[in-house]
Amino acid sequence: MSQTIELPAETLARPSQTMPQWAVRLHNDNKNDMVFVVTALIQLVRLPAKDATERTLEAHNRGSAIVFQTHREHAELIQDQLQSKGLSATIEKN
């Protein structure tokens, strides 16, 4: 026998709470070649090669590019991983 459970009205009306989004920003530098940067984005951020190449070119031409958006802890992890490869990366709240 199935039983229906009624939720209080305030539970149903409460908006869903999502985690704030943080962007991982890759900055251009003069020490890493573009192939190295593209390869790092493919390996660490799991971007397809085309997207990794586009983000690398954007950072090269404009000074920086957003390469990933996620919750804060994951953004910090990606930032740390990119920095461990010698890349310049920061995070910012969207």
C-alpha positions as CSV (number, residue, x, y, z in Angstrom):
1,M,0.0,0.0,0.0
2,S,1.5,3.4,-1.0
3,Q,1.2,6.5,1.1
4,T,1.4,10.1,0.0
5,I,3.4,12.4,2.2
6,E,2.3,16.1,2.1
7,L,5.1,18.6,2.4
8,P,4.5,21.9,4.3
9,A,3.7,24.8,1.9
10,E,6.9,26.8,2.9
11,T,9.0,23.8,1.8
12,L,7.4,23.8,-1.6
13,A,7.6,27.6,-2.1
14,R,11.3,27.9,-1.1
15,P,13.5,28.6,-4.1
16,S,16.1,26.1,-4.9
17,Q,19.5,27.2,-3.7
18,T,22.4,26.6,-6.0
19,M,26.1,27.2,-5.2
20,P,27.5,30.5,-6.6
21,Q,29.5,30.1,-9.7
22,W,33.2,30.9,-9.8
23,A,35.2,31.4,-13.0
24,V,38.8,30.2,-13.5
25,R,40.7,32.8,-15.4
26,L,43.9,31.9,-17.4
27,H,46.3,34.8,-17.8
28,N,48.8,35.3,-20.6
29,D,52.4,34.9,-19.7
30,N,55.7,35.1,-21.7
31,K,57.2,31.9,-20.4
32,N,54.9,29.1,-21.6
33,D,54.5,28.2,-25.2
34,M,51.0,27.8,-26.6
35,V,51.2,24.0,-27.2
36,F,52.0,23.5,-23.5
37,V,49.1,25.7,-22.4
38,V,46.6,23.9,-24.7
39,T,47.8,20.5,-23.5
40,A,47.5,21.6,-19.8
41,L,43.9,22.8,-20.4
42,I,43.0,19.5,-22.1
43,Q,44.5,17.5,-19.3
44,L,43.4,19.5,-16.2
45,V,40.2,21.3,-17.3
46,R,39.1,18.5,-19.6
47,L,38.4,20.9,-22.4
48,P,38.2,19.5,-26.0
49,A,41.2,20.5,-28.1
50,K,39.3,23.1,-30.1
51,D,38.1,24.8,-26.9
52,A,41.5,24.7,-25.2
53,T,43.1,26.2,-28.3
54,E,40.4,29.0,-28.5
55,R,40.9,29.8,-24.7
56,T,44.6,29.9,-25.1
57,L,44.5,32.2,-28.1
58,E,42.0,34.4,-26.2
59,A,44.3,34.7,-23.2
60,H,47.3,35.4,-25.6
61,N,45.4,38.1,-27.5
62,R,43.4,39.7,-24.7
63,G,45.5,39.0,-21.7
64,S,43.2,36.5,-20.1
65,A,40.4,34.1,-20.7
66,I,37.8,32.3,-18.6
67,V,38.5,28.6,-19.0
68,F,36.0,27.0,-16.6
69,Q,33.1,27.8,-14.3
70,T,32.1,25.8,-11.3
71,H,31.6,26.1,-7.5
72,R,34.3,27.7,-5.5
73,E,36.1,24.6,-4.2
74,H,36.4,23.1,-7.6
75,A,37.5,26.4,-9.1
76,E,40.3,26.6,-6.4
77,L,41.4,23.1,-7.3
78,I,41.6,23.9,-11.0
79,Q,43.5,27.1,-10.2
80,D,46.0,25.2,-8.1
81,Q,46.5,22.6,-10.8
82,L,47.1,25.1,-13.5
83,Q,49.5,27.0,-11.2
84,S,51.3,23.8,-10.4
85,K,52.1,23.6,-14.2
86,G,53.6,27.1,-14.1
87,L,50.5,28.8,-15.6
88,S,49.0,32.0,-14.3
89,A,45.4,31.5,-13.1
90,T,43.0,33.2,-10.8
91,I,39.4,32.7,-9.8
92,E,36.6,35.2,-9.6
93,K,33.0,35.1,-8.4
94,N,30.4,35.5,-11.2
